[in-house]
Structures are given as C-alpha cells and as structure tokens.
Amino acid sequence: MLQITPHHRLMISVDFRKGLDSLVALSRSAFNNNPFDGCLFAFRNRKGTSIKLLIYDGNGFWLCQKRFSSGKLAWWPRNTDEAKALSAVELLIILQQGRPEQSQVPLPWRPLPH
C-alpha cells in the first residue's frame, strides 16, 4: 500500500508524458535527487486532468496515476516556491480536488502543552 506521509519530500513537475523508467531518469536529472531516498515525485499533465505519483518503497517503484472523471485539478503550484512549500497533507488535499490555501491544516510538528 502506498502512503504519503510528512516524512516524504515532495518534488512537483508538469512533465507527464513518460513511463516509469523515464520518470526515474527525469527525477535524477531535472530534480537532482536520488529517487531511492524517500522522495515522492508528482507529475501533472498539461490539461490538469491527470496526475502520476512516483515513489520507491524499499524494494521497487510505485507509479500511480489518477485521472479525474470530470473536470481538472482545482489547484496546482504555479511556481517552484509554491511547489517547494507543499506538504504531504496538502498533496492529499490536491488529489481530492481541494485547494490547500483554503484548508486549515495544522502544522505537522508542534510542541505539546505541558
């Protein structure tokens, strides 16, 4: 089972046209990241009607695709600053057609009261 957790670093892209091996190579070259070290890569197609997620789980790669049955993504990062600031919870909101800036998600880590 694939789980997206706060421990995953997210890499966001709009290049969607590739298969598994090509996306792994792209994650190495364009993102300058090792796809084996816990990064989750999210790729959106140009129309915003589909998303692919690529992640390595320790013994193989998962390549998941979600195609929206009607409409397109309600929100996607507009620039690299927004993409870098995206959290795992916010990615889950995006996958459910939500808008992260309108959600009231608590910080992933906060001190407990004494």
N, C-alpha and C positions, 0 to 999 in steps of 0.2 A: 504494500500500500504506500502511496506517495503522500507525504505530509509536508506542508510548508510551515516552517517554524521560525521564530525570531532569530534563531541561530544561523539561518541561511543568509548569505549575502546575495543580493539580487542584482542581476545585470539585465538591462532592458534594451531592446532593439526593435527596429521596424523591418529588418530583413527576414523574410518568412519563407522564401521560395525553396529552401534547401531541405535535404533529408538529414538523417541522424549524423552520418559521418561528416558531412559538410558543415552542419551546425556546430559540431565539436571542434572542427578546424577553425571556424569563424570565431568561436569563443576564445580560442587560444590567440589568434592573430589580432582581431579587432578590439577585443576587450583586454588583451594581455593578461589573461587569467588562466590558471590551470583548471579545466573542468572537473578534475578529480578531487578538488579540495573543498567541496561543500558549497559551491556557488550554484544558484538556481538562475538559469537564463530564460528570459521570457521574450518571445518574438511575436510581433503583431503583423498581420498582413496590411497592405496599404489601404484597403477599404475599411478596415476596422471591424470586420465581420468574423474574424477567427484569431485565435492565439495558440502558440505552441510553447510548451514548457520543457526544458531540457535539464535534467539533473542526474548526477551519479550517486547511487545509493550504497556503494561499497563493493558491489560485485557486478554491476552493469549499469547502463544508462537507461533512464526512462525518457521517452519522448511522448508527451501527451498533447493532444490537440483538442481544443474546444471551439466548435463552430456554433455561432449563435443562430437560433432557429428563426428569429426575426430581428431586424434592426442591426445596429452595430454597437460597438463599445460606447458606453456613456462617457468614459474618461480615459485618457492615456497621457503619460508625461509628455509635455511639449518640448522639453529641452533636457540636457544632461544633468542640470542641477536638480530638477524635479525627479528625474529617474534615480539619481544617487540617494535622494532623501526618502525614497519609497521603502516602506517596511513590509514585512511578510503579511501582516494583518491587512494593510492597505491593498496589497496584491490580491488577497482573497476577496476584498470588497469589490475591486475592479472586475474580477472573474464572475461576480454575481450581478454585474451591471450597475454597481453603485459608484458613487463619487467620493473618494477618500477625503477631500477637503470639506465635505458636508457631514462626515461621520464624526462622532465624538469618541474616538478610540483613546483609551488611557495609554500612558507611556508604558513600554514593555517592561521596564525596570524602574522601580521606585522604592524608597525606603519604607519599611513597615513602621507604624507608630509604636512608641514604647508603652 
